[in-house]
């Protein structure tokens, strides 16, 4: 079915690791005011996106989970703990290295967003993919330009793909997008 293939493509291309790599690199540039922010943005993306994705891949290879989506919310706690540790340690390195302030605040916002997602996930399944996509758009809109709000079309595509693949309900994706956007922008405003 064409719709399922399109949804799979959207969810794979716009998965949190990829969204964070692109978004935090751009945020690093905006926060520093020039290309010197690229290494800091890439470091932030490593901590917030690449390390957690690598952990999921490692557990998947061990047979813990069937795929990167970890659709059973009761299995997600270790992932949230890895994210909290990685983002927290990354933020500490960024403080010591004098990273651009807005990028450091973005790391704190992602840490807070993860705490919120973990709390909600303990009682109800929520879309982490939608939260990350929305959080990245909100951060870019606050730090760089309100024109980034147009990228909420990408967030809508993520929400659609997650529901089309039956990983989440509409409510779970909308809640994830709302939580991500509000958490990210609240720390940066």
MDAnalysis code that builds the backbone (N, CA, C; Angstrom):
import MDAnalysis as mda
import numpy as np

u = mda.Universe.empty(567, n_residues=189, atom_resindex=np.repeat(np.arange(189), 3), trajectory=True)
u.add_TopologyAttr("name", ["N", "CA", "C"] * 189)
u.add_TopologyAttr("resid", np.arange(1, 190))
u.add_TopologyAttr("resname", ["UNK", "UNK", "UNK", "UNK", "UNK", "UNK", "UNK", "UNK", "UNK", "UNK", "UNK", "UNK", "UNK", "UNK", "UNK", "UNK", "UNK", "UNK", "UNK", "UNK", "UNK", "UNK", "UNK", "UNK", "UNK", "UNK", "UNK", "UNK", "UNK", "UNK", "UNK", "UNK", "UNK", "UNK", "UNK", "UNK", "UNK", "UNK", "UNK", "UNK", "UNK", "UNK", "UNK", "UNK", "UNK", "UNK", "UNK", "UNK", "UNK", "UNK", "UNK", "UNK", "UNK", "UNK", "UNK", "UNK", "UNK", "UNK", "UNK", "UNK", "UNK", "UNK", "UNK", "UNK", "UNK", "UNK", "UNK", "UNK", "UNK", "UNK", "UNK", "UNK", "UNK", "UNK", "UNK", "UNK", "UNK", "UNK", "UNK", "UNK", "UNK", "UNK", "UNK", "UNK", "UNK", "UNK", "UNK", "UNK", "UNK", "UNK", "UNK", "UNK", "UNK", "UNK", "UNK", "UNK", "UNK", "UNK", "UNK", "UNK", "UNK", "UNK", "UNK", "UNK", "UNK", "UNK", "UNK", "UNK", "UNK", "UNK", "UNK", "UNK", "UNK", "UNK", "UNK", "UNK", "UNK", "UNK", "UNK", "UNK", "UNK", "UNK", "UNK", "UNK", "UNK", "UNK", "UNK", "UNK", "UNK", "UNK", "UNK", "UNK", "UNK", "UNK", "UNK", "UNK", "UNK", "UNK", "UNK", "UNK", "UNK", "UNK", "UNK", "UNK", "UNK", "UNK", "UNK", "UNK", "UNK", "UNK", "UNK", "UNK", "UNK", "UNK", "UNK", "UNK", "UNK", "UNK", "UNK", "UNK", "UNK", "UNK", "UNK", "UNK", "UNK", "UNK", "UNK", "UNK", "UNK", "UNK", "UNK", "UNK", "UNK", "UNK", "UNK", "UNK", "UNK", "UNK", "UNK", "UNK", "UNK", "UNK", "UNK", "UNK", "UNK", "UNK", "UNK", "UNK", "UNK"])
u.atoms.positions = np.array([
    [0.848, -1.179, 0.000],
    [0.000, 0.000, 0.000],
    [0.895, 1.244, 0.000],
    [0.579, 2.180, -0.866],
    [1.391, 3.392, -1.042],
    [1.415, 4.265, 0.211],
    [0.290, 4.361, 0.905],
    [0.237, 5.207, 2.103],
    [1.151, 4.666, 3.198],
    [1.198, 3.363, 3.350],
    [2.059, 2.763, 4.368],
    [3.529, 2.965, 4.006],
    [3.862, 2.817, 2.723],
    [5.255, 3.054, 2.300],
    [5.643, 4.509, 2.542],
    [4.733, 5.428, 2.236],
    [5.014, 6.853, 2.466],
    [5.175, 7.137, 3.956],
    [4.310, 6.540, 4.769],
    [4.400, 6.737, 6.226],
    [5.712, 6.181, 6.764],
    [6.117, 5.014, 6.268],
    [7.378, 4.412, 6.695],
    [8.547, 5.330, 6.332],
    [8.524, 5.884, 5.124],
    [9.585, 6.788, 4.679],
    [9.650, 8.029, 5.574],
    [8.501, 8.625, 5.842],
    [8.460, 9.829, 6.683],
    [8.978, 9.513, 8.084],
    [8.508, 8.420, 8.678],
    [8.923, 8.101, 10.050],
    [10.404, 7.740, 10.123],
    [10.943, 7.142, 9.057],
    [12.373, 6.808, 9.059],
    [13.252, 8.036, 8.824],
    [12.856, 8.878, 7.883],
    [13.658, 10.069, 7.575],
    [13.600, 11.082, 8.725],
    [12.423, 11.249, 9.327],
    [12.257, 12.268, 10.367],
    [12.309, 11.677, 11.776],
    [12.968, 10.535, 11.929],
    [13.119, 9.958, 13.264],
    [13.933, 10.911, 14.141],
    [13.790, 10.821, 15.457],
    [14.447, 11.774, 16.353],
    [15.945, 11.971, 16.094],
    [16.700, 10.905, 15.868],
    [18.145, 11.058, 15.632],
    [18.406, 12.002, 14.473],
    [17.713, 11.815, 13.362],
    [17.928, 12.651, 12.177],
    [17.439, 14.079, 12.395],
    [16.287, 14.209, 13.027],
    [15.741, 15.541, 13.309],
    [16.677, 16.318, 14.227],
    [17.208, 15.639, 15.228],
    [18.132, 16.303, 16.154],
    [19.460, 16.644, 15.488],
    [19.966, 15.773, 14.639],
    [21.217, 16.081, 13.929],
    [21.073, 17.362, 13.101],
    [20.021, 17.448, 12.332],
    [19.820, 18.637, 11.499],
    [19.458, 19.851, 12.346],
    [18.497, 19.668, 13.246],
    [17.991, 20.802, 14.023],
    [19.001, 21.383, 14.994],
    [19.708, 20.536, 15.716],
    [20.671, 21.067, 16.694],
    [21.912, 21.643, 16.029],
    [22.257, 21.129, 14.859],
    [23.362, 21.758, 14.118],
    [22.949, 23.162, 13.694],
    [21.738, 23.288, 13.179],
    [21.218, 24.622, 12.824],
    [21.088, 25.523, 14.034],
    [20.650, 24.956, 15.135],
    [20.523, 25.740, 16.361],
    [21.886, 26.205, 16.858],
    [22.901, 25.352, 16.700],
    [24.264, 25.745, 17.081],
    [24.735, 26.948, 16.288],
    [24.451, 26.937, 14.990],
    [24.820, 28.077, 14.135],
    [24.080, 29.327, 14.587],
    [22.769, 29.198, 14.826],
    [21.969, 30.357, 15.248],
    [22.419, 30.868, 16.608],
    [22.711, 29.959, 17.530],
    [23.109, 30.368, 18.884],
    [24.473, 31.048, 18.902],
    [25.402, 30.556, 18.079],
    [26.748, 31.144, 18.037],
    [26.795, 32.378, 17.137],
    [25.870, 32.453, 16.199],
    [25.867, 33.573, 15.265],
    [26.717, 33.324, 14.032],
    [27.372, 32.176, 13.968],
    [28.189, 31.826, 12.793],
    [28.479, 30.327, 12.815],
    [29.344, 29.891, 11.928],
    [29.639, 28.471, 11.768],
    [30.400, 27.860, 12.937],
    [30.897, 28.677, 13.861],
    [31.594, 28.105, 15.019],
    [30.643, 27.314, 15.913],
    [29.345, 27.498, 15.711],
    [28.363, 26.735, 16.491],
    [28.123, 25.326, 15.978],
    [28.646, 25.011, 14.784],
    [28.422, 23.677, 14.202],
    [28.953, 22.560, 15.104],
    [30.214, 22.631, 15.567],
    [30.690, 21.535, 16.428],
    [29.844, 21.357, 17.697],
    [29.405, 22.469, 18.279],
    [28.571, 22.366, 19.476],
    [27.215, 21.773, 19.136],
    [26.644, 22.163, 18.016],
    [25.366, 21.589, 17.598],
    [25.481, 20.099, 17.335],
    [26.567, 19.695, 16.690],
    [26.785, 18.269, 16.433],
    [26.998, 17.506, 17.738],
    [27.712, 18.113, 18.672],
    [27.913, 17.467, 19.974],
    [26.574, 17.304, 20.696],
    [25.740, 18.344, 20.662],
    [24.417, 18.260, 21.290],
    [23.592, 17.146, 20.645],
    [23.659, 17.054, 19.317],
    [22.918, 16.009, 18.599],
    [23.454, 14.616, 18.938],
    [24.751, 14.516, 19.125],
    [25.340, 13.247, 19.532],
    [24.735, 12.801, 20.865],
    [24.697, 13.713, 21.814],
    [24.192, 13.387, 23.152],
    [22.686, 13.140, 23.163],
    [21.931, 13.960, 22.457],
    [20.466, 13.885, 22.512],
    [19.874, 12.870, 21.545],
    [20.558, 12.609, 20.434],
    [19.971, 11.755, 19.410],
    [20.758, 10.511, 19.061],
    [22.048, 10.665, 18.832],
    [22.852, 9.540, 18.350],
    [23.090, 8.503, 19.459],
    [23.443, 8.950, 20.647],
    [23.675, 8.000, 21.745],
    [22.399, 7.207, 22.066],
    [21.237, 7.869, 22.248],
    [20.020, 7.078, 22.495],
    [19.664, 6.133, 21.344],
    [19.815, 6.585, 20.101],
    [19.517, 5.718, 18.955],
    [20.470, 4.528, 18.915],
    [21.718, 4.755, 19.262],
    [22.696, 3.657, 19.300],
    [22.346, 2.659, 20.394],
    [21.881, 3.167, 21.526],
    [21.452, 2.271, 22.603],
    [20.268, 1.407, 22.150],
    [19.302, 2.025, 21.483],
    [18.149, 1.273, 20.978],
    [18.612, 0.214, 19.986],
    [19.517, 0.587, 19.080],
    [20.036, -0.387, 18.110],
    [20.755, -1.537, 18.814],
    [21.534, -1.232, 19.836],
    [22.254, -2.255, 20.586],
    [21.268, -3.222, 21.254],
    [20.252, -2.677, 21.912],
    [19.248, -3.530, 22.558],
    [18.460, -4.337, 21.530],
    [18.214, -3.748, 20.382],
    [17.499, -4.454, 19.318],
    [18.319, -5.645, 18.828],
    [19.615, -5.447, 18.634],
    [20.484, -6.548, 18.213],
    [20.547, -7.659, 19.258],
    [20.426, -7.285, 20.524],
    [20.411, -8.267, 21.612],
    [19.070, -8.991, 21.698],
    [18.065, -8.516, 20.964],
    [16.757, -9.149, 20.977],
    [15.790, -8.579, 21.990],
    [16.170, -7.476, 22.658],
    [15.290, -6.872, 23.651],
    [14.037, -6.290, 22.998],
    [14.226, -5.620, 21.862],
    [13.116, -4.999, 21.146],
    [13.137, -5.445, 19.697],
    [11.958, -5.447, 19.075],
    [11.850, -5.875, 17.685],
    [12.337, -4.841, 16.690],
    [12.187, -3.559, 17.014],
    [12.639, -2.495, 16.110],
    [12.907, -1.228, 16.906],
    [13.281, -0.176, 16.211],
    [13.663, 1.063, 16.895],
    [12.483, 1.792, 17.519],
    [11.263, 1.404, 17.194],
    [10.082, 2.142, 17.642],
    [9.670, 1.819, 19.074],
    [10.088, 0.700, 19.602],
    [9.763, 0.272, 20.967],
    [8.311, 0.657, 21.286],
    [7.404, -0.002, 20.598],
    [5.988, 0.354, 20.679],
    [5.352, 0.018, 22.025],
    [5.954, -0.892, 22.776],
    [5.440, -1.219, 24.110],
    [5.975, -0.193, 25.096],
    [5.098, 0.680, 25.562],
    [5.532, 1.778, 26.434],
    [6.175, 1.283, 27.718],
    [5.851, 0.086, 28.162],
    [6.431, -0.433, 29.410],
    [7.905, -0.779, 29.259],
    [8.400, -0.843, 28.018],
    [9.817, -1.143, 27.786],
    [10.661, 0.118, 27.587],
    [10.071, 1.279, 27.692],
    [10.773, 2.515, 27.340],
    [11.606, 3.142, 28.460],
    [11.400, 2.778, 29.692],
    [12.114, 3.418, 30.800],
    [13.627, 3.425, 30.615],
    [14.262, 2.305, 30.247],
    [15.724, 2.357, 30.070],
    [16.158, 3.379, 29.013],
    [15.362, 3.534, 27.972],
    [15.702, 4.515, 26.936],
    [15.678, 5.920, 27.517],
    [14.629, 6.223, 28.272],
    [14.537, 7.551, 28.887],
    [15.718, 7.799, 29.824],
    [16.127, 6.794, 30.568],
    [17.264, 6.961, 31.483],
    [18.564, 7.206, 30.719],
    [18.745, 6.512, 29.598],
    [19.933, 6.749, 28.771],
    [19.900, 8.178, 28.218],
    [18.749, 8.624, 27.766],
    [18.637, 9.996, 27.241],
    [18.966, 11.001, 28.341],
    [18.382, 10.819, 29.512],
    [18.646, 11.761, 30.613],
    [20.130, 11.807, 30.960],
    [20.764, 10.648, 31.027],
    [22.192, 10.612, 31.341],
    [23.037, 11.236, 30.259],
    [22.741, 10.915, 29.019],
    [23.528, 11.431, 27.902],
    [23.362, 12.942, 27.739],
    [22.125, 13.405, 27.808],
    [21.877, 14.852, 27.682],
    [22.446, 15.597, 28.885],
    [22.295, 15.023, 30.075],
    [22.840, 15.667, 31.273],
    [24.358, 15.774, 31.233],
    [25.022, 14.694, 30.855],
    [26.485, 14.716, 30.740],
    [26.915, 15.669, 29.626],
    [26.187, 15.649, 28.511],
    [26.489, 16.573, 27.409],
    [26.358, 18.022, 27.834],
    [25.322, 18.324, 28.605],
    [25.135, 19.699, 29.084],
    [26.284, 20.123, 29.996],
    [26.748, 19.210, 30.839],
    [27.881, 19.513, 31.715],
    [29.130, 19.828, 30.895],
    [29.409, 19.015, 29.889],
    [30.556, 19.273, 29.004],
    [30.388, 20.619, 28.310],
    [29.157, 20.927, 27.910],
    [28.913, 22.199, 27.226],
    [29.121, 23.389, 28.155],
    [28.753, 23.251, 29.412],
    [29.007, 24.316, 30.389],
    [30.508, 24.525, 30.538],
    [31.231, 23.425, 30.747],
    [32.679, 23.515, 30.935],
    [33.387, 24.038, 29.691],
    [32.849, 23.717, 28.512],
    [33.454, 24.162, 27.262],
    [32.960, 25.509, 26.764],
    [32.057, 26.112, 27.514],
    [31.493, 27.429, 27.162],
    [30.792, 27.424, 25.806],
    [29.907, 26.466, 25.660],
    [29.085, 26.378, 24.451],
    [28.153, 27.588, 24.387],
    [27.639, 27.902, 23.207],
    [26.678, 29.008, 23.098],
    [25.510, 28.812, 24.068],
    [25.131, 29.885, 24.736],
    [24.136, 29.819, 25.813],
    [22.803, 29.235, 25.347],
    [22.302, 29.664, 24.198],
    [21.008, 29.160, 23.739],
    [21.046, 27.665, 23.445],
    [22.168, 27.167, 23.005],
    [22.287, 25.735, 22.748],
    [22.316, 24.964, 24.068],
    [22.982, 25.518, 25.053],
    [22.996, 24.907, 26.369],
    [21.585, 24.887, 26.969],
    [20.873, 25.991, 26.828],
    [19.489, 26.041, 27.312],
    [18.634, 25.017, 26.568],
    [18.895, 24.836, 25.277],
    [18.166, 23.829, 24.505],
    [18.413, 22.429, 25.071],
    [19.629, 22.156, 25.498],
    [19.937, 20.858, 26.111],
    [19.145, 20.683, 27.414],
    [19.075, 21.734, 28.201],
    [18.294, 21.670, 29.446],
    [16.819, 21.453, 29.110],
    [16.336, 22.128, 28.070],
    [14.946, 21.947, 27.644],
    [14.692, 20.506, 27.213],
    [15.636, 19.917, 26.497],
    [15.460, 18.518, 26.073],
    [15.494, 17.574, 27.278],
    [16.305, 17.892, 28.262],
    [16.335, 17.088, 29.475],
    [14.974, 17.167, 30.176],
    [14.445, 18.396, 30.296],
    [13.129, 18.587, 30.922],
    [12.031, 17.896, 30.109],
    [12.107, 17.985, 28.782],
    [11.126, 17.322, 27.924],
    [11.171, 15.816, 28.156],
    [12.360, 15.258, 28.307],
    [12.496, 13.824, 28.534],
    [11.878, 13.423, 29.871],
    [12.065, 14.231, 30.896],
    [11.436, 13.956, 32.196],
    [9.917, 13.955, 32.047],
    [9.394, 14.928, 31.318],
    [7.941, 14.991, 31.097],
    [7.448, 13.778, 30.307],
    [8.163, 13.429, 29.238],
    [7.778, 12.269, 28.433],
    [7.818, 10.992, 29.266],
    [8.845, 10.846, 30.082],
    [8.988, 9.661, 30.923],
    [7.833, 9.580, 31.924],
    [7.469, 10.707, 32.479],
    [6.376, 10.748, 33.455],
    [5.050, 10.362, 32.804],
    [4.754, 10.972, 31.666],
    [3.512, 10.645, 30.957],
    [3.533, 9.183, 30.526],
    [4.663, 8.739, 29.993],
    [4.781, 7.369, 29.484],
    [4.564, 6.322, 30.578],
    [4.756, 6.699, 31.826],
    [4.554, 5.733, 32.908],
    [3.088, 5.335, 33.047],
    [2.176, 6.168, 32.533],
    [0.750, 5.854, 32.629],
    [0.034, 5.812, 31.280],
    [0.641, 6.409, 30.250],
    [-0.032, 6.512, 28.955],
    [1.017, 6.634, 27.870],
    [0.801, 5.978, 26.762],
    [1.757, 6.029, 25.657],
    [1.679, 7.384, 24.958],
    [2.828, 7.997, 24.739],
    [2.918, 9.305, 24.088],
    [3.985, 9.214, 23.000],
    [3.847, 10.004, 21.964],
    [4.770, 9.936, 20.834],
    [6.030, 10.756, 21.089],
    [7.138, 10.065, 21.256],
    [8.431, 10.719, 21.420],
    [8.856, 11.348, 20.089],
    [8.592, 10.663, 18.980],
    [8.955, 11.204, 17.661],
    [8.284, 12.556, 17.432],
    [6.994, 12.661, 17.761],
    [6.276, 13.926, 17.587],
    [6.810, 14.995, 18.539],
    [7.140, 14.600, 19.766],
    [7.669, 15.556, 20.748],
    [9.007, 16.124, 20.295],
    [9.888, 15.262, 19.805],
    [11.208, 15.720, 19.364],
    [11.076, 16.638, 18.149],
    [10.273, 16.233, 17.173],
    [10.095, 17.065, 15.974],
    [9.557, 18.444, 16.348],
    [8.550, 18.470, 17.200],
    [7.958, 19.737, 17.623],
    [8.934, 20.561, 18.458],
    [9.670, 19.898, 19.339],
    [10.650, 20.608, 20.165],
    [11.735, 21.262, 19.333],
    [12.223, 20.565, 18.323],
    [13.267, 21.127, 17.452],
    [12.732, 22.334, 16.692],
    [11.531, 22.239, 16.156],
    [10.941, 23.375, 15.425],
    [10.768, 24.563, 16.367],
    [10.241, 24.319, 17.562],
    [10.036, 25.408, 18.523],
    [11.355, 26.072, 18.904],
    [12.399, 25.259, 19.132],
    [13.704, 25.835, 19.495],
    [14.264, 26.695, 18.370],
    [14.170, 26.210, 17.139],
    [14.667, 26.995, 16.002],
    [13.867, 28.286, 15.832],
    [12.559, 28.223, 16.081],
    [11.723, 29.422, 15.955],
    [12.089, 30.467, 17.001],
    [12.392, 30.019, 18.210],
    [12.727, 30.966, 19.287],
    [14.136, 31.520, 19.101],
    [15.101, 30.666, 18.807],
    [16.500, 31.091, 18.754],
    [16.858, 31.736, 17.421],
    [16.320, 31.244, 16.326],
    [16.738, 31.730, 15.014],
    [15.729, 32.680, 14.378],
    [14.517, 32.179, 14.082],
    [13.527, 33.006, 13.391],
    [12.139, 32.392, 13.533],
    [11.124, 33.230, 13.738],
    [9.755, 32.714, 13.791],
    [9.332, 32.021, 12.487],
    [10.049, 32.275, 11.411],
    [9.729, 31.608, 10.148],
    [9.858, 30.102, 10.255],
    [10.626, 29.637, 11.224],
    [10.757, 28.194, 11.427],
    [9.438, 27.544, 11.826],
    [8.482, 28.335, 12.271],
    [7.175, 27.763, 12.620],
    [6.518, 27.088, 11.417],
    [6.901, 27.497, 10.215],
    [6.383, 26.838, 9.011],
    [6.778, 25.367, 8.965],
    [7.831, 25.015, 9.678],
    [8.276, 23.619, 9.716],
    [7.344, 22.744, 10.544],
    [6.304, 23.341, 11.130],
    [5.309, 22.498, 11.796],
    [4.581, 21.609, 10.797],
    [4.721, 21.894, 9.500],
    [4.221, 20.961, 8.482],
    [4.965, 19.632, 8.600],
    [6.250, 19.702, 8.922],
    [7.043, 18.489, 9.145],
    [6.540, 17.746, 10.377],
    [6.198, 18.468, 11.415],
    [5.676, 17.850, 12.633],
    [4.351, 17.150, 12.329],
    [3.511, 17.797, 11.535],
    [2.244, 17.175, 11.140],
    [2.497, 15.894, 10.356],
    [3.521, 15.904, 9.514],
    [3.866, 14.705, 8.744],
    [4.326, 13.582, 9.675],
    [5.102, 13.924, 10.692],
    [5.534, 12.922, 11.666],
    [4.317, 12.341, 12.384],
    [3.414, 13.208, 12.829],
    [2.207, 12.736, 13.523],
    [1.390, 11.821, 12.610],
    [1.205, 12.231, 11.374],
    [0.470, 11.404, 10.415],
    [1.137, 10.045, 10.246],
    [2.457, 10.045, 10.071],
    [3.159, 8.779, 9.822],
    [3.044, 7.837, 11.009],
    [3.135, 8.356, 12.199],
    [3.067, 7.514, 13.401],
    [1.675, 6.900, 13.564],
    [0.634, 7.655, 13.197],
    [-0.719, 7.098, 13.280],
    [-0.996, 6.166, 12.100],
    [-0.514, 6.495, 10.925],
    [-0.725, 5.639, 9.749],
    [-0.073, 4.270, 9.932],
    [1.036, 4.237, 10.654],
    [1.722, 2.970, 10.915],
    [1.166, 2.261, 12.150],
    [0.162, 2.862, 12.776],
    [-0.510, 2.372, 13.994],
    [0.422, 2.229, 15.196],
    [1.469, 3.038, 15.233],
    [2.339, 3.073, 16.412],
    [1.713, 3.917, 17.514],
    [0.876, 4.884, 17.107],
    [0.241, 5.808, 18.050],
    [-1.151, 6.171, 17.579],
    [-1.943, 6.648, 18.524],
    [-3.238, 7.237, 18.182],
    [-3.022, 8.711, 17.846],
    [-4.034, 9.328, 17.289],
    [-3.954, 10.769, 17.005],
    [-3.689, 11.527, 18.309],
    [-4.389, 11.169, 19.368],
    [-4.208, 11.860, 20.660],
    [-2.771, 11.740, 21.164],
    [-2.162, 10.584, 20.992],
    [-0.787, 10.393, 21.463],
    [0.210, 11.230, 20.681],
    [-0.023, 11.404, 19.377],
    [0.896, 12.237, 18.587],
    [0.664, 13.717, 18.871],
    [-0.592, 14.110, 19.009],
    [-0.887, 15.521, 19.310],
    [-0.331, 15.882, 20.692],
    [-0.500, 14.989, 21.646],
    [0.046, 15.235, 22.990],
    [1.563, 15.331, 22.948],
    [2.199, 14.445, 22.189],
    [3.655, 14.503, 22.066],
    [4.117, 15.807, 21.437],
    [3.465, 16.210, 20.354],
    [3.835, 17.461, 19.680],
    [3.624, 18.657, 20.606],
    [2.516, 18.670, 21.335],
    [2.241, 19.785, 22.251],
    [3.275, 19.833, 23.369],
    [3.562, 18.679, 23.965],
    [4.541, 18.631, 25.049],
    [5.915, 19.073, 24.562],
    [6.339, 18.585, 23.411],
    [7.648, 18.959, 22.878],
    [7.770, 20.438, 22.591],
    [6.775, 20.992, 21.929],
    [6.812, 22.413, 21.588],
    [6.762, 23.315, 22.809],
    [5.884, 22.970, 23.751],
    [5.755, 23.806, 24.953],
    [6.996, 23.721, 25.834],
    [7.529, 22.527, 26.019],
    [8.712, 22.370, 26.874],
    [9.903, 23.105, 26.289],
    [10.121, 22.923, 24.988],
    [11.273, 23.558, 24.340],
    [11.171, 25.072, 24.374],
    [10.026, 25.593, 24.003],
    [9.908, 27.052, 23.936],
    [9.864, 27.679, 25.320],
    [9.316, 26.995, 26.309],
    [9.245, 27.561, 27.659],
    [10.623, 27.856, 28.241],
    [11.590, 26.998, 27.955],
    [12.936, 27.193, 28.487],
    [13.690, 28.288, 27.730],
    [13.359, 28.457, 26.458],
    [14.128, 29.398, 25.637],
    [13.548, 30.805, 25.576],
    [12.279, 30.948, 25.924],
    [11.677, 32.287, 25.838],
    [12.124, 33.192, 26.966],
])
